């Protein structure tokens, strides 16, 4: 069945709606804010709170080979993806509904139940990148992809400002633990609606399925083969690793402001607002830029933004330049989020795309985790300025690697990418 203009408009609208629903849902399920606060109120220790943050990375990492293989074996993807999302989200909703029953009477079992449920939820997160990017590449015309991602991100972040304010109101006005129950329930219901977006999409033509049957060892063994077979992709992943290292400084701007400039609560409260505004501006600007100049230009500009952030702090040390550097680093992160997957689409045949997206997700996830933890060690043992210096250098290095266009973008045969 041939895809019609009406189908394309429908799919484009649903991808924008997906962006709005997902981003706002994760405001209610923020692991760095709401979940951390909930676990703290339950009496969880620091290790358990850190574990909640780590489970997102661990779950995504562990499940990548399984979901990459699953996507490559499917000619039609949206129905399976929808089912995976709904199973994930209804399961977590069941956990959320137990909070009023156990949180006050049995805080310790509630902590363990929540962490187990969150860990299982995080395992499903590994499906997002390979499934989503495969569908996006298939259902959205190339000339509209950047603008669609940019406008969707801009709208999502604008609405998320209101969602964040609503979270604050619910936490203040409702008694514990019903406040957390309502916040998490809203987030999960938004995620369920988000999953249904994929059910309503029109996936008319089948993809060429690759008969992929590999285990964990074979998956990791195939990574060098993918890099040898697709040289531009290898350079891209290296550049993305530099970009992820440049973004690691995001976790330390607030603490640096407190220790270096004695910033107070009202000063720190500006960081979430700056994040929202930076994401809105950069989403729209990078979305238009992507369709007019290409995703390489967006990624170079984003990487340079990450490099300039550190330079700004060294040149004019003050709390206001920290705000500006924080905004620039958010530009770096948002530009990566908009164009990284779409840039990979240009370098790998569609039948190999799930494997490529999965490899990039796994490698950059490791780099991001190591860079974030390593930055904390540097900040304690040397200084925050050393963190910002390394982040700045990596931003510029990422831009340099991305600027070096290969002599040829000709794609090699599928066999060059290894068996998986």
N, C-alpha and C positions, 0 to 999 in steps of 0.2 A: 504494500500500500504506500503510495507516494505522499510525502508530507506536504500539506497545503500551507498557504500564508496564514490562514486562521490558526492552524496548529502551531506554527512558529510564534505567533503573537501570544497564544495561550501559554506555551511553554516559557516564553520570556517573562510574562507576568508572574507565573508560578515560581520562577527562579528568584525574582525580586521579592516576592512574598516569602519565600523560603529564607532569604537573607534577613528580612525584617523579623520574622517569627523566631528564627534561631538565635540571632544576636540578643533579642530582648529576653528570650527564655534563659539564656546564659547569664543575664544580669540577675535574675532571680535565683539562679543556681551557681552563683559566683563562688568558686572554690577558694579564692583569695580573700573574700569578704564574708558572705553570708554563711557558707559552710564552715569556715574557720571559726566564726563567732558562735555558731550553733554547737560545734564540738567543744569549744571553750566553756560554754554554759552547761554542757553535760558533764564537765569536769575532766575532759580528756587531757592527757599529757601533751607536752610539746612534740614528742615523737609521733604520737597519733595524728596530730594536726599536720605535721610535715608529711606523714604517710598519705593523708588525704590528697595533698598536692601532688605527691609523687605517683600516686595510683593512676592519674590521668596519663602520664608519660609511660609508665610501665605497661598499662593495659594496651595503649596504642602500639607500643613497640612489640609486645608479645604476639598480638593478633595480626600484624601486618602480613606475614606470609600466607596465612589462611585466607584472608579477604582478597589479597592480590590474586591468588589462584582461583578463588570463587568468581571474581569478576571476569577474568580471562576466559573462563569456560562458558560464559553466558552470551548468547546472541541477543537476548532481551534482558535488560538489567533493572528497570525501574520497579517492577513488581517485587522482585527479590529484595531490593534495597528498601522499599516501603515496609515489607514484612520484618526485616531486620530492625528497622527503626522502631516500629510499633512494639515488637517484643521487648526491646531494650527499655522503652519508655513506660509501658504498662507495668513491667516488672519493678521499675524504680518507684512508680506511683504507689504500688502496694506497700513498699517500705515507708514512703512518706505518710501513708494513712495510719501507720502504727505509732507515729510520734506522739499523738495525744494519749495513747494507751500506756506507753512505756517510759517516755522521757523523764517524767517527774518521779514515778514510782520505782523504776528500774534503770537509772541512768547508765550504769556500766554495760548491761546487755544491750541497751539502745545504741551506745557508742559502737559496740562490736557489730551489731546488725547493720548500722548505717555504713560503716566502713566496708563490710562485705558487699553490701548492695552497691555502694559507690564503685567498688573495685570491679564488680561484674558489669556495671554500667560503662565503666572505662574500657573494658575489653571490646565492647561494641563500637567504641569511638574509632577503633582501627579501620572500620568499614568506610568512614566518611570520605577520606581523600580519594581512594581508588574508585569507589562507586560514583561519587559526585562529579569528579573531573571527567570520567568516561561519559557520563550522561550529558554534562555541560558541553563537551566537545562535539557530541553527536547531535544535540537538539538546538543549539544556539549558533546562528551563522557567525562566521569568523569576524566579519566587519562590525558586529554589534557586541562582541563579548566584553571588551574593556568597559564600554559605556554602561553596559548592563550591570557588571560587577560594581562599578563605581557608584552609580545611582542607587543601586540596592544597598550598598554599604553606607552611603550618605543618609538615606532615609532611615535605615536601621539604627544608626548611631544617634540621629536626631530624636527618634522616638525613645531610644534607650535612656536619654537624659531624664525623661518623664518616668520611665520604669525605675530608674535608680532612686528618684525622689519618692516614688510609691513604696519601695522597699523600706526606706527610712521611716515613713509614716506608719507602716504596718508594724515594724519593730518597736516603735515608741508607743503606739496606741493600743495594740492588742496584748493580752497577757500571754506569758510563756506557759506551755510550748505551742499554743495555737497560732502565735505569730509566725513561727518557723513553718508550721504545717501549711498555713495559707500561702506563704511565700514560695515554698517548694512545690506546692500543688499548682500554683499559677504557672511556674516555670515548666513543670512536666506537661501540663495541658497545652501550653504553647508549643512544646516539642512534639506532642501528638498531632496537633494541627499541622505542624511543619512536616511531619512524616506523611500526612495525607496529601500534601502538595505533590509528592512524587506519584501518588496513586492517580491523580487527575491529569498528569502530563500525558502527552501523546507520543509514544515511541513507535513510529510506523514501520521503519525498515530494520531488519536484523543486522547486528554487527557480525563481522567475521570472527567466530569463536576460535580460540587457540586451545588445543587439547593439552592443558597444563596439568601435570600431575607430579608435584614435587613436595618433598618434605622440607623441614627447617634447614637441614644441612645443604640440600640442593639449592634452596633459595639463596643462602648466603654465598654459595659457590658461584651462582649465576651473576652476582653483582659485578665482578671484574669483567665478565663476558659482555654485559650490557655496556659497560664503560668503553671497552675496546670496540664494540660494534657501533656505538653512537658517540663519537668524540665530542660533538657540541654539548651533548647531555652531560658528559663528564665535567667539562669546564663549567657548565651551569651549576652543577651540584657543589663544586668547589667555591664558586662565587656565593652561592646561597649559604654555605657554611660561614664564610666571612660576614655575611649580612646578619646571620643569627647571633654571631659573637658580638657584633656591634649593638644588637638589641638587648643584650644581657644587662646593660647598664640601666634599663628601665626599672629594675627592682631596687636600685640604690639611690636614685635621685632624692626621694623623700628623706631617707635617713641621712644623706649628705647635707641636706638643707637644715635638718635639726642640729647636727653636730658642728657644722661649719658656720652657720648663720643664725643658730638658735631660733629656728622657725617654730611658730606655735601651731595650735590646732587649726586656726583659721587659715594659716598659710598652707598647711598640708591639705586642707579641704579643697584647695584650688586644683590639686593634681587630677582628681577625677573629671572635673569640669574641663580642664585643658585637654585631657584625653578625648573626651567627647567632641570638643570643637575641632581638635586636630584631625580626628578621624573623619568628621563631616567634610571639612575643607579638602583634605587629601583624597578622600574617596571620589568626590566629584571631579577634582582637578586631574587626578591620575586616570580616572575612567575615560575622560575626554581625550587625554594625552595618549592613552593606549590605543584608541581607535584611529587617531590621526598620525601618530608617530611610531606606534608599535610598543610591544611590551618590554623590549630591551631598553627603550628610552625611559620607561617608567621605573624599571629596576635600577638603572644607572642613577637616575635622579633620587630615588629612595635611598640607595646606598651612600650617595654623596651627602644626603641629609644626615644620615647616621654619622658620617665622618665629621661634618661641620659641628655637630652637637658638642663633641669633646673639645674642639678648638675654641668654641665660644666660652666654655667654662674656664679654660686656661687664659683666654685673652681678657675677659671681663668678669672676674669672680664676684658674684652677688647672687642673692636669691632670685632676682629677676632673670638673670641669664640662665639659672638652673631651670626656671620655667620654660624659657625659650629652647634650651637644649632638650628638655623633656618632650616638648612639642615636636622638635625635629626628629627625635628618635622614634616617636609615634608615627611620623611620616614614613620613616624607614620601615617600620613594622607593617603599616597599612599598605604601602606600595608592594611589599613582598606578598601580603595576603591577596591582593588584587591580581597581580600579574605572574606570580611564580608558577602556578599550575598551568596557566595559559601559555606561558613561554615554553614550558616542557612539551605542551601539545604540538608546538611547531617543530619539535626536534625528534619526535618518536612516532612511528606509525601507530594508528589507533589501536590495532590489536595488541601492541606492546605497551600501550599507555598505562594500564593499571600497574604493571610491573615497575615502570619508570616512576610513577607518582609514589608508589609504595616505597621504593628505594630512597627517593629524595626525602620522604617523610621520616623514614627510619634514621637516616644519617643525620639530617638536620636536627632531629629530636635529640639524638645523642650529643651532638655538638652544643646545642642550646642548654642542655642540662649541665654538661661539664663546664660550660662558660659561666653559667649562673652561679654554680657552686664555687668554681674557681675564683670568680670575682669577689665573692664573699670572703674568701681566704685572703685575697690580695688587699681588700679594704681593711681587714683587721690587722694584718701583719705589716703592710707597707702604708697605703693611703687610698682614699677614694679617687684621688687624682690619677693613680696608676690604673685603676679600672677604666676611667674615662679616656685615658691615653690609648690603652689597648683597643677599646671599643671604637675610638676615632680612627685609628690606623686600619682596623679591619673594615670599617665602612669604606674608606678610600680604596683599600685593596680589592674589595668586592666590586667596586665600580670599574677598576682597572681590568679585572678579569672579564667582566661583562662587556667592556668596550672592545676587547680583542675578538673581532669577528673571525671565525674560521674561514679558510680559503674557499671551502665549499660546504654547503649545507645539504648536499645530496645524502639521502638516507640509504644506508646499506640494507642488504636483504634481511629479512626477519631471522634467518639462520644465524646472522652475525651476533644477535643478541643473546645467544645461549638457549638451551632447551626450554627453560621456563618462559 
